Amino acid sequence: MGADAKQDSPTHDVVGALNCVRERIEALSSTQNGRRVDLVAVSKTKPPELLQAAYDAGQRHFGENYVQELVQKAPLLPPDVKWHFVGSLQSNKAKILVSVPNLFVVESVDRKKTATALHKAVAKTDRNEKLKVMVQVNTSGEESKSGCQPGQTAELAEFVVKECEHLELVGLMTIGAFDTSDEPEAFKILNKERDAVATRLNRSIKELQLSMGMSGDFEAAIRMGSDSVRVGSTIFGAREYGNKVIQG
Ligand SMILES: *Cc1c(COP(=O)(O)O)cnc(C)c1O
């Protein structure tokens, strides 16, 4: 079997890789001040069998960033999976996204229009709880990355809290830039933005989680206060689109 075939095959050692990531998170527990760090397994483009293997090893939080893919995969996995939507969301897809009964959180709210669309979509379902959302912040300044601009975060967060009663603001998310330093700038910015949101909403920062850190930088993210890391390729193998391998 060639390396390419192996990457996408159910025999890719998902469980070994998952356990390795868990151990790396655990090893940092002394820096976490008693915080629990959630691991979200980002499974975009990966076949359901690989997700099921991670599920069987105890993984419950999964992240996807295409609405259609999430909607198709959700019924193929057990109903107690907690789905995180982490992709950019067009407001006309809010309704179908929200139709996934075990959608746990939408981490990628980056404009009022998206927040409003989610709020209205939830109002039309029979969900009896608010839908958890995070505000995504563009901390890298790269136009290709989504997220609101730092400096607009508090206003958007306030909009969610005051105008979208069917949504519950639980924190902030960022992707960040490629940065191998011990204290990536993006993560400093997200911490600052959380301070600004906490001040504006008169909340404690403990009530606002940070979702930051991916395969390449989740350890730095934990040291810098992340509550939730989103790890994809390190668990499931590199992603392929056509013949092109996409990392990160
Ligand atoms: C793909 C993706 C991840 C996971 O990235 P890896 O580098 O594969 O760990 C995390 N967060 C978001 C928003 C993503 O789109």
The ligand as a Tripos MOL2 file, in Angstrom:
@<TRIPOS>MOLECULE
LIG
   15    15     1     0     0
SMALL
NO_CHARGES

@<TRIPOS>ATOM
      1 C1         -8.6310   22.4350    9.6420 C.3       1 LIG1
      2 C2         -8.8240   23.2330   10.8610 C.ar      1 LIG1
      3 C3         -8.2280   22.8590   12.0900 C.ar      1 LIG1
      4 C4         -7.2780   21.6860   12.2260 C.3       1 LIG1
      5 O1         -6.0800   21.9550   11.5710 O.3       1 LIG1
      6 P1         -4.8360   20.9460   11.6510 P.3       1 LIG1
      7 O2         -3.6770   21.8090   11.3150 O.co2     1 LIG1
      8 O3         -5.1000   19.8810   10.6750 O.co2     1 LIG1
      9 O4         -4.7660   20.4450   13.0400 O.co2     1 LIG1
     10 C5         -8.5130   23.6200   13.1950 C.ar      1 LIG1
     11 N1         -9.3350   24.7000   13.1450 N.ar      1 LIG1
     12 C6         -9.9210   25.0750   11.9970 C.ar      1 LIG1
     13 C7        -10.8080   26.2680   12.0030 C.3       1 LIG1
     14 C8         -9.6760   24.3710   10.8280 C.ar      1 LIG1
     15 O5        -10.2550   24.7820    9.6910 O.3       1 LIG1
@<TRIPOS>BOND
     1     1     2 1
     2     2     3 ar
     3     2    14 ar
     4     3     4 1
     5     3    10 ar
     6     4     5 1
     7     5     6 1
     8     6     7 2
     9     6     8 1
    10     6     9 1
    11    10    11 ar
    12    11    12 ar
    13    12    13 1
    14    12    14 ar
    15    14    15 1
@<TRIPOS>SUBSTRUCTURE
     1 LIG1         1 GROUP 0 **** ****
